[in-house]
């Protein structure tokens, strides 16, 4: 909780609140009530289900199934070797190939992943950061193979490397080099992939690491400020950059706090873009965000309880005005979701959309004394943290000093203490406990995934044109050492059948690798 809940809220608790200034109308600045005048009355949110496992062919089958069940956009999970730039046959990839996402080593794999899925008809979100520039290159190259020009591609690449240093850990290069890669993606997409959201700035992983709602908003926006500043310094127009930014938030358990959090975030971001960066375009001021229900709240004990948790969390995101939503599956504390569990998670969104009635009114909680007072408190708390980060010299300085990391760790520790003491109830874990074993079938990866993927990447190396491959990687290295945009030579290298790991290693040779700061 942001602060202890109040049993009763009076209009006096909204001292200083000015409806015209702080609330306004849906679709108008500061967008507290939503970025569209009609919100879901005009168009429902995009229903995405995050999926990816094993080989590209296996994941392709799951994507086709989800599309047949009513998913309106794909969301790709990549395995850890792909996320940190190692091919499946690398010694450090052993035991991790295809486990927490799909293994992608080459253009052949990416083509198999989207086989039969027309990229000009489907919006795709890719949860990838350190190797985002390579996976974006693969997506563009597959589009070319399908005859789809890059101008027709739509989707999002997460590309939020700063949160990896504070909350998740799948970084490769030092922060300054990583920011250069981020801005190269911005510049390339502005020119060549205009419908693409070039970054999804993620509070989700910050919350999963243990932050509070206020910290989730503040630290997400601290990273976003750093990205926008880097783009401006690289000569990009803030109005153009701002229109292609998207965000990714967590929908946690405290229903009313989450609704207020989404509203506060929308208002704060609009004000930051106008006041701090001088953005004049309404689209550059608007906060567009994807939401995922909170994986950290799922329990292995009594897993059917997770169905209820996810429904409550998803409802908070919808009432809070999300543009896109993923609902977690009941069995994800035990394994990757089964097809049945993934379908039930999708059906949760569809019931909210078509049966609950909450989509008939824009911002139905607007004007509630409690919601408005809580929205104000979250915005004020986030601004206070942002001011503290500014006083330290900005986001990179705060990360290098370990400030953001320590704040998240302290909050996570306090939350776990409350669960251990029983003052924070987790149904089925520290209260209402039973001795029954979880009664669900769990998903199992197909045997031999790693061996088949290793054989696949090794066969690719044996069959390619060595001279063309070497020349293409040399061009990537030259661009990395200079100032030319990295995306075009990376696409050329992928089309010359260079692997994800080889391109990542080429850039490692130029930029080096990041070593985590000690918080002792």
N, C-alpha and C positions, 0 to 999 in steps of 0.2 A: 504493500500500500504506500501511496505517496505520503500520507499522513493519516492519523487515526480517523476513521469514518465518523461523521457527525450524525447523531440520531435525528436531528431536526435542523433545517436550514431556513433562515429568514431572509427577506429582501435586504436587510441591513448587512448580511454577509457578502453582498455584492457591491459594497462600497467602492466607488470609483468606476464601476462598470457602466459603459456607455453603449447601449444597443447599436446605435448607428455606426459607431467606431469599431466596436469589438465583435459584433455579430453580423450585421448587415443582412443581405439576402443571399440565397444559394446562387453560386455562379458569379458573385461580385466580391471585390476586395473587402476584407482580408480572407475570404473563402472559408471562414469558420464553419459554415453550414454546408460546404461542399463546393467542388469546382465546376459543377454543371447545374444550370438552373432547375432542371427536372430530375437530375440524378437517375435513379433506377426506373423511374416512370418512362424515361426515354430509352434507356438501354441498361441491361443488367451488367454486373461486373463480369469480367472474364473468369471462367471457372477452369483453373489449371490444376493438374495433379502431378506433383513432383515425382519423377520416376526415372529409373536407369539402373541396370545391374548386368553383370556378366558380360557377354559379348554384344556387339552392336546389333546383330541379327535378333538376339533374344529381346533386347530392349525395344527394337522396332515392332515386334509382335505386341508388346504391352502398350506401346503408343497407339497402334492401330485399334487395339481393344478399347482403350480409353476414349479415343475419338468416336468409336461406334456407340459409346455409352453416353455421349453428350458433352464431353470435354470440349471447350472452345479455344484452348491454347495449350501447347506442350510446354513442359518444364523439365529440363534435362539435368539429371544428377550424374556427375562423373566420379570415377574411382579416384582414390588418393594418388596413385602414380600419375595419372593424367593431370590432377590438380597441381602437383608440384614439379611437373616437367620431367618425369622419368618414363621411359618406354617399358612395356610389360616384361621385357627380358632383362631389365636392369636388376642387379643384385638387391637393391633397396626396394624393389617392387615385389619381391617374393612374399607370397601370402596375402597380398592386398589387391591383386588383379581382379577387377570386376566385383569387389565385395560391397562397397558402399555407393557404388554407381557404375556406370558403364565404362569399359576400357576403350579409350580412343587413342590409337598410336599414329594414324595416318589418314590420308584422304580416302583411301579405300574403306576404312572403318566408318568414317563420317558418311560416306555415300550409302553404306549398308544401314546405318542408323536411320536415315531418312528415305530409304527405299520405298517407293510407292506413296510417299507423302509429299504433295506438291508444295514447295516452299513459298509460292506466291499466294497460296490459299490459307496457310496456317501461320499463326504467330508463335514464335518459339522463344522461351526464356532459358538462358543457359547459366547455371550457377557455377561460375568459374572466375577466378581472380588472377592469380599469379601468371597463369598461361592464357588469360582471356584473349590477348592479341592473337595467339595462335589458333584458338578455337573459333574466334570470329573469322579469321582467314579461311579456316576449313569450311565454315558455313557459306561464305561467299563463293568459294571454289565449288562446292556442291551445287549451289544455285546455278553457277555457270554450266555445270554438267547437265543440269535439268533444263537449261535454256531460259532460266529466270535471271533477268538482269538485277544487279545489286540494288537498283532504285525501287524494285518491287518487293524486296525482303523486309519483313517487319518482325520485331521482337526486341529482346533485351539481353545484353551480356552484363553479368553482375559487375565485374571490373572494379570492385571496391577493395583495393589492396590495403588501405590504411587500417580497416577493421581487423585484418589478419594479424597485424602486429599487436593488437590489444585484446583480441577475443577468440581467435580461432587457430592461427598458426600455420596456415598453408601459404606462406610467403616464399619467395626465392631471393629476389634482389633487394638491395638496400632501398630505403624509402625514396630518396631523390631519383634514382633510376626508375623505380616503379611509377612515380608520378609522371616522368617523361613518357613512359609507355601508355599511361592512362590518357594523357593529352594527345598523343599520336592517334589513339583510337577516336577521340573526340573529333580531331581535324579530318581524319579519313572519312568518317561516317557523315560529317557535315557536308562533305562534297560528293561522296559516292554511295552512301547508304542512308538517305535522308529520312526514311521512315523508322530507322533503328534507334532505340533508346540506348545510349552509349554507356550508361552506368546505372546500376541499381544500388544505391547507397544504403547499406544494410544496418538497421538497428536490430534485426532479428537475432544475429549471432551474439551481439552485445547483451541482449536480454537473456539468451540461452546460457551465457557465461555467468549470469547471476546479477546483472544490474537491476536497478529499480526502473519504474516507468519514466521518471524524470531523467535519469541517467541515459536511458535508451534514446530519448529525444535529443538530449544535449550532446552526447558523444557522436550520434549519427550526424547531427548538424555541424559539429566541429569538423568531422571528416569532409562533409559536403562543402563547407566554407573553404577548406584547403584545396579541394578539387576545382572549385569555381575560380579561386584566386590563381591557381596554376594555369588554368585555361586562359584567363585574362592576360596573365603575364606572357603567355605564348602567342598573344596577338589575336585570340578568338573573341568574337562579339558575345557579351554576356547574355543578350537576348536570344541569340541563336543557341548557345550552349544550354541556357536555362530551359529551353523548350524540349531538349532531349534528355534531361535528367529524370530519373525515376528513383523511388525509394522502396525499401523492403522492411516492413515492421512485423513485430511479433504480436499475436493476440493471446494475452495471458488470461489468468483465471478471474481476476477481479473485474467483473463485468462493467460496472459503472466507471471505474478508473480507466479501463481500456477505451470506452467510448469517448471519455473526456480527453484522453491522451491523443487520439487521432485528430480530434477537433483542434486541440492546442497546437499540435505539430503543424497542421495546415495553416493556421493563423500565424504562427511564429515564422515559418519559412517564407510566407508571402512578405512579411515585414522585413526579414533579413535581406531578401533579394532586392527589395525596393530601397531600403535605407542604406544597406551596406554596399551593394554593388550597383545601384542605380538602374536596375532592370525596369523597363517601362512596358514591355510586352506582357499582357495578362497571362499568356501561357508560360512565360518564363518565371512568373511569380507563383504559379499554381503548383501545389504539392500533389504529384501523382504517385500512388504507392500500391504495391502488392502486399498482401498479408498472408502469413502462414500461422496456423494455430501452434501453440507452444509445445514443442517436442519434449522439453524438460519437465513438463507436468505429467507426461504419460507414465503410467506405472505398470510394471510387470505383474504385480498383484492385482487380482480382480480386473483383468484387462477390459472387460465390457464397460467398466466405469469410464473408460477413456472415450467411449461414444458420447456420453453425456458431456464430459469436459469439452470435447471438440465442438459439440453443438453450441454450447454457451459461448465459447471463444469465437466461433465463426459468426454468431449473431452480433457480438460486439463489433466485429470488423465491418459488418454490413451496415449496422446503425451508425458506425463511425465514418462511413463513406468511402470504403476501399474501392479501388479500380479493378483489382484482381485478387483471387483468393485460392489458397491451397488448404485443404482440410486433411490433417494427419489421420492415419488409420489406427484402429484400436490395438493392433498387434505390434506396433513399431518399437515398443520397449523390449520386445522379444526377438524380433527379426525384421527383415524387409517385409513389407506388406504383401499379403496374398492378393490375388485378383478379386476375391470376394470382399476382402476388407477395403481395398481401394475403391471398389464400386460403392460400398456402403458410405465411405467418406464423401464420395462425389454426390451420392443421393442426399446427404445431409445439406449440402449447398442447395440442391435442387428443391428440397422441401422448404428451406428458408425462402428461396426465391419465389416459389409458386404457391405456397400454402400458408405462410405465416402472416401475410399482409403487411409486413414492415417495409416493403418496397413501394407502397402506395403513397407514402408521405416523405418528403425530403426532410432530413434531420429531425425526426420525430421528438427527440429530447431537447431540442433547442428552446431556450427560455426557462428550462427547469432551474430552480434556484441552486440545487445541489450540483447539477452538471455544469452550469455556468461558473459556479464558484470553484469547482474542481478543475475545470479547464483553465481558469485564471491562475490557480496555484501551480499547475504543471508548467504553463508557459513561463511564469515568474521563476520557478525553480530551475528550469532549463536555461533561461537567460543568465541566471546567477552563475551557473557552471561554465557557460560560454565566456562570461566576463573573466572568470578565473583562468581559463585556458588562454585567453587573449593576454592577460597579465603575465603569463609565462613565456610569451613570444609566439603563441600559435600552436596548432595541432601537432606539428612535427616535434617541436620542443617538448610538448607535454607527453608525447609518446616516448621520446628519447629519455625523459626524466622518469618514466614509469608512473606518472601521475594517474593517467586514465586507467591503466592496468590495476593499480592499487585500489582505486575507487570501486571498480567492478568486483575485485576479489573481496574487499571488505563487505560489500553488500551481499555477495554470495555466502560468505561465512555467517553473517547475521541471519540470513534466511534459513540456512541449514540448522543453526542453533535453535531457531524457533520451531522447526519441524521435530528436531530431536527432543526438545522440551515438551512437545505436545501443545504449545500455545498456537501453533499454526497447524490446523487439521488437514491431513491428507487421507481422504476416505479409502479404507482398505489397506493403508500402510501403517498409520499410527493411531487409527481409530476405526471401529467397525471391521476389525480384522477377522478373517476366517482361516482355517487350516487347509482349505481346498486348493489344489494345484490349478494353475491356469488351464482352462478347458478350451483352448483354441489350437487349431492346426497352424503351424508356422511354415513360412516359405523357406525353401532350401535351394541354393544355387545348383545348377546342373554340374555334375562331376566333370572334371577335366577342363574347366573354363580357362584356367591359367595356362595349361599346356597348349591348348589350341590357340590362344592369343599369342603366346610366345612364338609358336610355329608360324603364325600369320605374319608377324612383324619381321621375322628372320627371312621368310620367303620374299617379302617385299624388298628387303635389302639386297638379296641375291639377284633380283630380276631388273633392277632399275639401271638407268644410264649413269654410270659413275661420274663421268665428266660433267654432265649437266647438273647432277646433284651437288658436286663439289663447288661448281661455279655459283650455284644458287645460294648455298650456305655462305660462301665468301661475300656475296652481295649483302646478305643479312648482317654479317660482321661489319662490313664497311658502313652501312647505315647506322648501326649501333654506335660505332666510334665517332660518327659525324652527327649531323643534325637533320638528315633526310628522314621523312616519315617511314617508320618501320613496317607498316602494314603491307604496302605493295611488294617489297622483296620477300616478306614472309609468305604471302600468297604464292608468289612465283616458286619459292622453295618447296612449298607443299605440293604444288603441281608438278615439280620435278621429283616428287616422291620422297622428300625429306620427312623424317618423323617428328612428332611433337617433342620427344626427348632430345633429338639432335639440334633442333632450333633453339630449345631452351638452353642447352649446353653452349651453343654458340654465343648466346647473350650472357650466360654465366661467365664466359671467358672475357667479356668486355666489362660487365657491370660488377662482377663479384657476387657473393652471397651474403645475406643478412644474418648476423648473430644476435640472438635474443638478448635484450637487456636484463641484467640481474636486478631483482627487486629486493635483495637482502639489505 
